[in-house]
């Protein structure tokens, strides 16, 4: 028997002996027998590929439990993300015209805020709601197109950031602004 074959046989024997202990530990941790069994089998496949070439780890049972646990965690996260996507899709209205929710008025109010200059408060809704091009708006205001483009860009930057589902404003980095304290509030 060649050394490579002997190593592979030793790994197979070790995996066969370790399988019940690993499965018991993963089932105890996650509670789902079928998914735990699948995760343990995937961990054993990984071990059968890696261990003959790279050598058996110092704690093979711990290695198998760790890999199977990571697989279970990945599976749980994927299932949770899938359920969230399905819930969002179920909550979305059917495509097409809707009589009960028209966000155009809200968009107009967002574009015509008092902190904007009068020219920007007029130009931004013409662009966002009216669908006019920057060149058309610039011609109406009798200003160069680049000037109007900059004016619209500044107005967009000054627009309020959208609120998250919890009602908190989103920061530019994508994190919610709620629940944080500044140094002056403590």
C-alpha atoms as a printed R data frame, in Angstrom:
    type eleno elety resid chain resno       x      y       z
1   ATOM     1    CA   UNK     A     1   0.000  0.000   0.000
2   ATOM     2    CA   UNK     A     2   1.369  3.408  -0.995
3   ATOM     3    CA   UNK     A     3   1.771  6.126   1.641
4   ATOM     4    CA   UNK     A     4  -0.891  8.307  -0.055
5   ATOM     5    CA   UNK     A     5  -3.394  5.447  -0.031
6   ATOM     6    CA   UNK     A     6  -2.601  4.672   3.579
7   ATOM     7    CA   UNK     A     7  -3.099  8.333   4.560
8   ATOM     8    CA   UNK     A     8  -6.442  8.396   2.739
9   ATOM     9    CA   UNK     A     9  -7.526  5.199   4.505
10  ATOM    10    CA   UNK     A    10  -6.476  6.596   7.885
11  ATOM    11    CA   UNK     A    11  -8.470  9.771   7.204
12  ATOM    12    CA   UNK     A    12 -11.539  7.739   6.187
13  ATOM    13    CA   UNK     A    13 -11.309  5.679   9.383
14  ATOM    14    CA   UNK     A    14 -10.932  8.812  11.492
15  ATOM    15    CA   UNK     A    15 -13.930 10.430   9.784
16  ATOM    16    CA   UNK     A    16 -16.052  7.311  10.260
17  ATOM    17    CA   UNK     A    17 -15.214  7.251  13.979
18  ATOM    18    CA   UNK     A    18 -15.738 10.996  14.459
19  ATOM    19    CA   UNK     A    19 -19.023 11.328  12.556
20  ATOM    20    CA   UNK     A    20 -21.417 10.463  15.423
21  ATOM    21    CA   UNK     A    21 -19.723 12.820  17.905
22  ATOM    22    CA   UNK     A    22 -19.632 15.668  15.408
23  ATOM    23    CA   UNK     A    23 -23.264 15.142  14.400
24  ATOM    24    CA   UNK     A    24 -24.368 15.052  18.050
25  ATOM    25    CA   UNK     A    25 -22.566 18.305  18.810
26  ATOM    26    CA   UNK     A    26 -23.989 20.127  15.783
27  ATOM    27    CA   UNK     A    27 -27.544 18.848  16.407
28  ATOM    28    CA   UNK     A    28 -27.288 19.889  20.066
29  ATOM    29    CA   UNK     A    29 -26.169 23.377  19.022
30  ATOM    30    CA   UNK     A    30 -28.616 24.002  16.158
31  ATOM    31    CA   UNK     A    31 -31.500 21.603  16.856
32  ATOM    32    CA   UNK     A    32 -32.249 20.648  13.230
33  ATOM    33    CA   UNK     A    33 -31.202 17.065  12.577
34  ATOM    34    CA   UNK     A    34 -31.569 16.998   8.778
35  ATOM    35    CA   UNK     A    35 -29.703 20.264   8.140
36  ATOM    36    CA   UNK     A    36 -27.073 19.368  10.744
37  ATOM    37    CA   UNK     A    37 -26.487 16.034   9.057
38  ATOM    38    CA   UNK     A    38 -26.033 17.771   5.697
39  ATOM    39    CA   UNK     A    39 -23.582 20.261   7.230
40  ATOM    40    CA   UNK     A    40 -21.564 17.454   8.865
41  ATOM    41    CA   UNK     A    41 -21.405 15.567   5.575
42  ATOM    42    CA   UNK     A    42 -20.162 18.689   3.802
43  ATOM    43    CA   UNK     A    43 -17.522 19.157   6.526
44  ATOM    44    CA   UNK     A    44 -16.422 15.559   6.063
45  ATOM    45    CA   UNK     A    45 -16.149 16.024   2.322
46  ATOM    46    CA   UNK     A    46 -13.927 19.052   2.952
47  ATOM    47    CA   UNK     A    47 -11.841 17.021   5.392
48  ATOM    48    CA   UNK     A    48 -11.482 14.106   2.977
49  ATOM    49    CA   UNK     A    49 -10.152 16.528   0.365
50  ATOM    50    CA   UNK     A    50  -7.834 18.542   2.608
51  ATOM    51    CA   UNK     A    51  -6.478 16.187   5.237
52  ATOM    52    CA   UNK     A    52  -4.718 13.645   2.976
53  ATOM    53    CA   UNK     A    53  -2.748 16.432   1.304
54  ATOM    54    CA   UNK     A    54  -2.308 18.894   4.190
55  ATOM    55    CA   UNK     A    55  -2.304 16.537   7.139
56  ATOM    56    CA   UNK     A    56  -4.799 15.895   9.907
57  ATOM    57    CA   UNK     A    57  -5.359 18.819  12.310
58  ATOM    58    CA   UNK     A    58  -4.420 18.509  15.976
59  ATOM    59    CA   UNK     A    59  -8.100 18.289  16.978
60  ATOM    60    CA   UNK     A    60  -9.972 16.665  14.072
61  ATOM    61    CA   UNK     A    61 -13.326 16.494  15.888
62  ATOM    62    CA   UNK     A    62 -13.120 20.185  16.776
63  ATOM    63    CA   UNK     A    63 -12.195 21.024  13.196
64  ATOM    64    CA   UNK     A    64 -15.199 19.097  11.869
65  ATOM    65    CA   UNK     A    65 -17.548 20.714  14.404
66  ATOM    66    CA   UNK     A    66 -16.256 24.179  13.526
67  ATOM    67    CA   UNK     A    67 -16.641 23.647   9.771
68  ATOM    68    CA   UNK     A    68 -20.105 22.070  10.142
69  ATOM    69    CA   UNK     A    69 -21.186 24.892  12.459
70  ATOM    70    CA   UNK     A    70 -20.056 27.478   9.924
71  ATOM    71    CA   UNK     A    71 -22.032 25.666   7.241
72  ATOM    72    CA   UNK     A    72 -25.122 25.679   9.464
73  ATOM    73    CA   UNK     A    73 -24.664 29.376  10.251
74  ATOM    74    CA   UNK     A    74 -24.333 30.153   6.532
75  ATOM    75    CA   UNK     A    75 -27.457 28.103   5.803
76  ATOM    76    CA   UNK     A    76 -29.440 29.881   8.563
77  ATOM    77    CA   UNK     A    77 -28.332 33.301   7.273
78  ATOM    78    CA   UNK     A    78 -29.216 32.377   3.699
79  ATOM    79    CA   UNK     A    79 -32.665 31.124   4.775
80  ATOM    80    CA   UNK     A    80 -33.255 34.287   6.786
81  ATOM    81    CA   UNK     A    81 -32.217 36.505   3.871
82  ATOM    82    CA   UNK     A    82 -34.452 34.500   1.527
83  ATOM    83    CA   UNK     A    83 -37.433 34.876   3.888
84  ATOM    84    CA   UNK     A    84 -36.781 38.627   4.164
85  ATOM    85    CA   UNK     A    85 -36.686 38.944   0.370
86  ATOM    86    CA   UNK     A    86 -39.916 36.954   0.061
87  ATOM    87    CA   UNK     A    87 -41.591 39.120   2.732
88  ATOM    88    CA   UNK     A    88 -40.486 42.305   0.960
89  ATOM    89    CA   UNK     A    89 -41.798 41.003  -2.360
90  ATOM    90    CA   UNK     A    90 -45.097 40.003  -0.761
91  ATOM    91    CA   UNK     A    91 -45.455 43.478   0.774
92  ATOM    92    CA   UNK     A    92 -44.745 45.322  -2.478
93  ATOM    93    CA   UNK     A    93 -47.771 46.597  -4.360
94  ATOM    94    CA   UNK     A    94 -48.607 45.154  -7.730
95  ATOM    95    CA   UNK     A    95 -46.924 46.989 -10.616
96  ATOM    96    CA   UNK     A    96 -49.003 49.533 -12.425
97  ATOM    97    CA   UNK     A    97 -50.958 52.611 -11.487
98  ATOM    98    CA   UNK     A    98 -52.111 52.777  -7.901
99  ATOM    99    CA   UNK     A    99 -54.808 55.102  -6.705
100 ATOM   100    CA   UNK     A   100 -53.967 54.937  -3.012
101 ATOM   101    CA   UNK     A   101 -50.239 55.791  -3.069
102 ATOM   102    CA   UNK     A   102 -48.807 58.488  -5.309
103 ATOM   103    CA   UNK     A   103 -45.447 59.758  -4.110
104 ATOM   104    CA   UNK     A   104 -45.279 62.595  -6.610
105 ATOM   105    CA   UNK     A   105 -46.632 65.140  -4.153
106 ATOM   106    CA   UNK     A   106 -44.106 64.068  -1.516
107 ATOM   107    CA   UNK     A   107 -41.347 64.422  -4.120
108 ATOM   108    CA   UNK     A   108 -42.498 67.924  -4.995
109 ATOM   109    CA   UNK     A   109 -42.484 68.960  -1.321
110 ATOM   110    CA   UNK     A   110 -39.034 67.437  -0.865
111 ATOM   111    CA   UNK     A   111 -37.743 69.411  -3.868
112 ATOM   112    CA   UNK     A   112 -39.351 72.728  -2.805
113 ATOM   113    CA   UNK     A   113 -37.914 73.082   0.687
114 ATOM   114    CA   UNK     A   114 -37.556 76.577   2.173
115 ATOM   115    CA   UNK     A   115 -33.798 76.196   2.767
116 ATOM   116    CA   UNK     A   116 -33.218 76.090  -1.009
117 ATOM   117    CA   UNK     A   117 -32.816 79.248  -3.029
118 ATOM   118    CA   UNK     A   118 -35.912 80.135  -5.057
119 ATOM   119    CA   UNK     A   119 -34.167 79.257  -8.315
120 ATOM   120    CA   UNK     A   120 -33.103 75.833  -6.984
121 ATOM   121    CA   UNK     A   121 -36.550 75.223  -5.480
122 ATOM   122    CA   UNK     A   122 -38.035 75.715  -8.937
123 ATOM   123    CA   UNK     A   123 -35.321 73.977 -10.995
124 ATOM   124    CA   UNK     A   124 -35.157 70.764  -8.948
125 ATOM   125    CA   UNK     A   125 -38.854 69.818  -9.275
126 ATOM   126    CA   UNK     A   126 -38.773 70.713 -12.962
127 ATOM   127    CA   UNK     A   127 -35.970 68.170 -13.330
128 ATOM   128    CA   UNK     A   128 -37.215 65.494 -10.892
129 ATOM   129    CA   UNK     A   129 -40.972 65.679 -11.417
130 ATOM   130    CA   UNK     A   130 -41.378 67.476 -14.707
131 ATOM   131    CA   UNK     A   131 -38.740 65.456 -16.513
132 ATOM   132    CA   UNK     A   132 -37.159 68.470 -18.191
133 ATOM   133    CA   UNK     A   133 -33.508 68.312 -19.174
134 ATOM   134    CA   UNK     A   134 -30.911 70.545 -17.606
135 ATOM   135    CA   UNK     A   135 -30.552 72.379 -20.936
136 ATOM   136    CA   UNK     A   136 -34.294 73.100 -21.080
137 ATOM   137    CA   UNK     A   137 -34.340 74.410 -17.509
138 ATOM   138    CA   UNK     A   138 -31.236 76.534 -18.150
139 ATOM   139    CA   UNK     A   139 -32.883 78.042 -21.231
140 ATOM   140    CA   UNK     A   140 -35.978 78.933 -19.192
141 ATOM   141    CA   UNK     A   141 -33.819 80.652 -16.546
142 ATOM   142    CA   UNK     A   142 -31.600 82.301 -19.181
143 ATOM   143    CA   UNK     A   143 -28.415 80.875 -17.604
144 ATOM   144    CA   UNK     A   144 -25.704 78.589 -19.008
145 ATOM   145    CA   UNK     A   145 -26.389 74.858 -18.818
146 ATOM   146    CA   UNK     A   146 -23.338 74.239 -16.596
147 ATOM   147    CA   UNK     A   147 -24.591 76.799 -14.073
148 ATOM   148    CA   UNK     A   148 -27.993 75.157 -13.925
149 ATOM   149    CA   UNK     A   149 -26.403 71.701 -13.672
150 ATOM   150    CA   UNK     A   150 -24.361 72.819 -10.664
151 ATOM   151    CA   UNK     A   151 -27.394 74.477  -9.094
152 ATOM   152    CA   UNK     A   152 -29.434 71.256  -9.428
153 ATOM   153    CA   UNK     A   153 -26.548 69.159  -8.118
154 ATOM   154    CA   UNK     A   154 -26.219 71.394  -5.019
155 ATOM   155    CA   UNK     A   155 -29.969 71.194  -4.443
156 ATOM   156    CA   UNK     A   156 -29.838 67.391  -4.644
157 ATOM   157    CA   UNK     A   157 -27.001 67.284  -2.129
158 ATOM   158    CA   UNK     A   158 -28.985 69.491   0.233
159 ATOM   159    CA   UNK     A   159 -32.006 67.193   0.049
160 ATOM   160    CA   UNK     A   160 -32.821 65.331   3.252
161 ATOM   161    CA   UNK     A   161 -31.519 61.779   3.503
162 ATOM   162    CA   UNK     A   162 -34.200 59.097   3.399
163 ATOM   163    CA   UNK     A   163 -35.394 57.681   6.677
164 ATOM   164    CA   UNK     A   164 -34.954 54.031   7.583
165 ATOM   165    CA   UNK     A   165 -37.900 51.809   8.490
166 ATOM   166    CA   UNK     A   166 -37.399 52.783  12.134
167 ATOM   167    CA   UNK     A   167 -37.849 56.457  11.247
168 ATOM   168    CA   UNK     A   168 -34.172 57.335  11.768
169 ATOM   169    CA   UNK     A   169 -32.206 59.241   9.174
170 ATOM   170    CA   UNK     A   170 -29.565 57.276   7.310
171 ATOM   171    CA   UNK     A   171 -26.010 58.541   7.423
172 ATOM   172    CA   UNK     A   172 -23.964 58.753   4.215
173 ATOM   173    CA   UNK     A   173 -22.138 55.565   5.268
174 ATOM   174    CA   UNK     A   174 -25.473 53.679   5.293
175 ATOM   175    CA   UNK     A   175 -25.738 53.342   9.073
176 ATOM   176    CA   UNK     A   176 -28.700 54.540  11.042
177 ATOM   177    CA   UNK     A   177 -28.319 57.701  13.102
178 ATOM   178    CA   UNK     A   178 -30.558 56.439  15.925
179 ATOM   179    CA   UNK     A   179 -29.345 55.131  19.222
180 ATOM   180    CA   UNK     A   180 -26.052 56.981  19.132
181 ATOM   181    CA   UNK     A   181 -25.015 59.630  21.596
182 ATOM   182    CA   UNK     A   182 -22.711 62.478  20.960
183 ATOM   183    CA   UNK     A   183 -20.026 63.391  23.467
184 ATOM   184    CA   UNK     A   184 -21.971 66.486  24.518
185 ATOM   185    CA   UNK     A   185 -25.100 64.494  25.486
186 ATOM   186    CA   UNK     A   186 -23.354 62.323  28.085
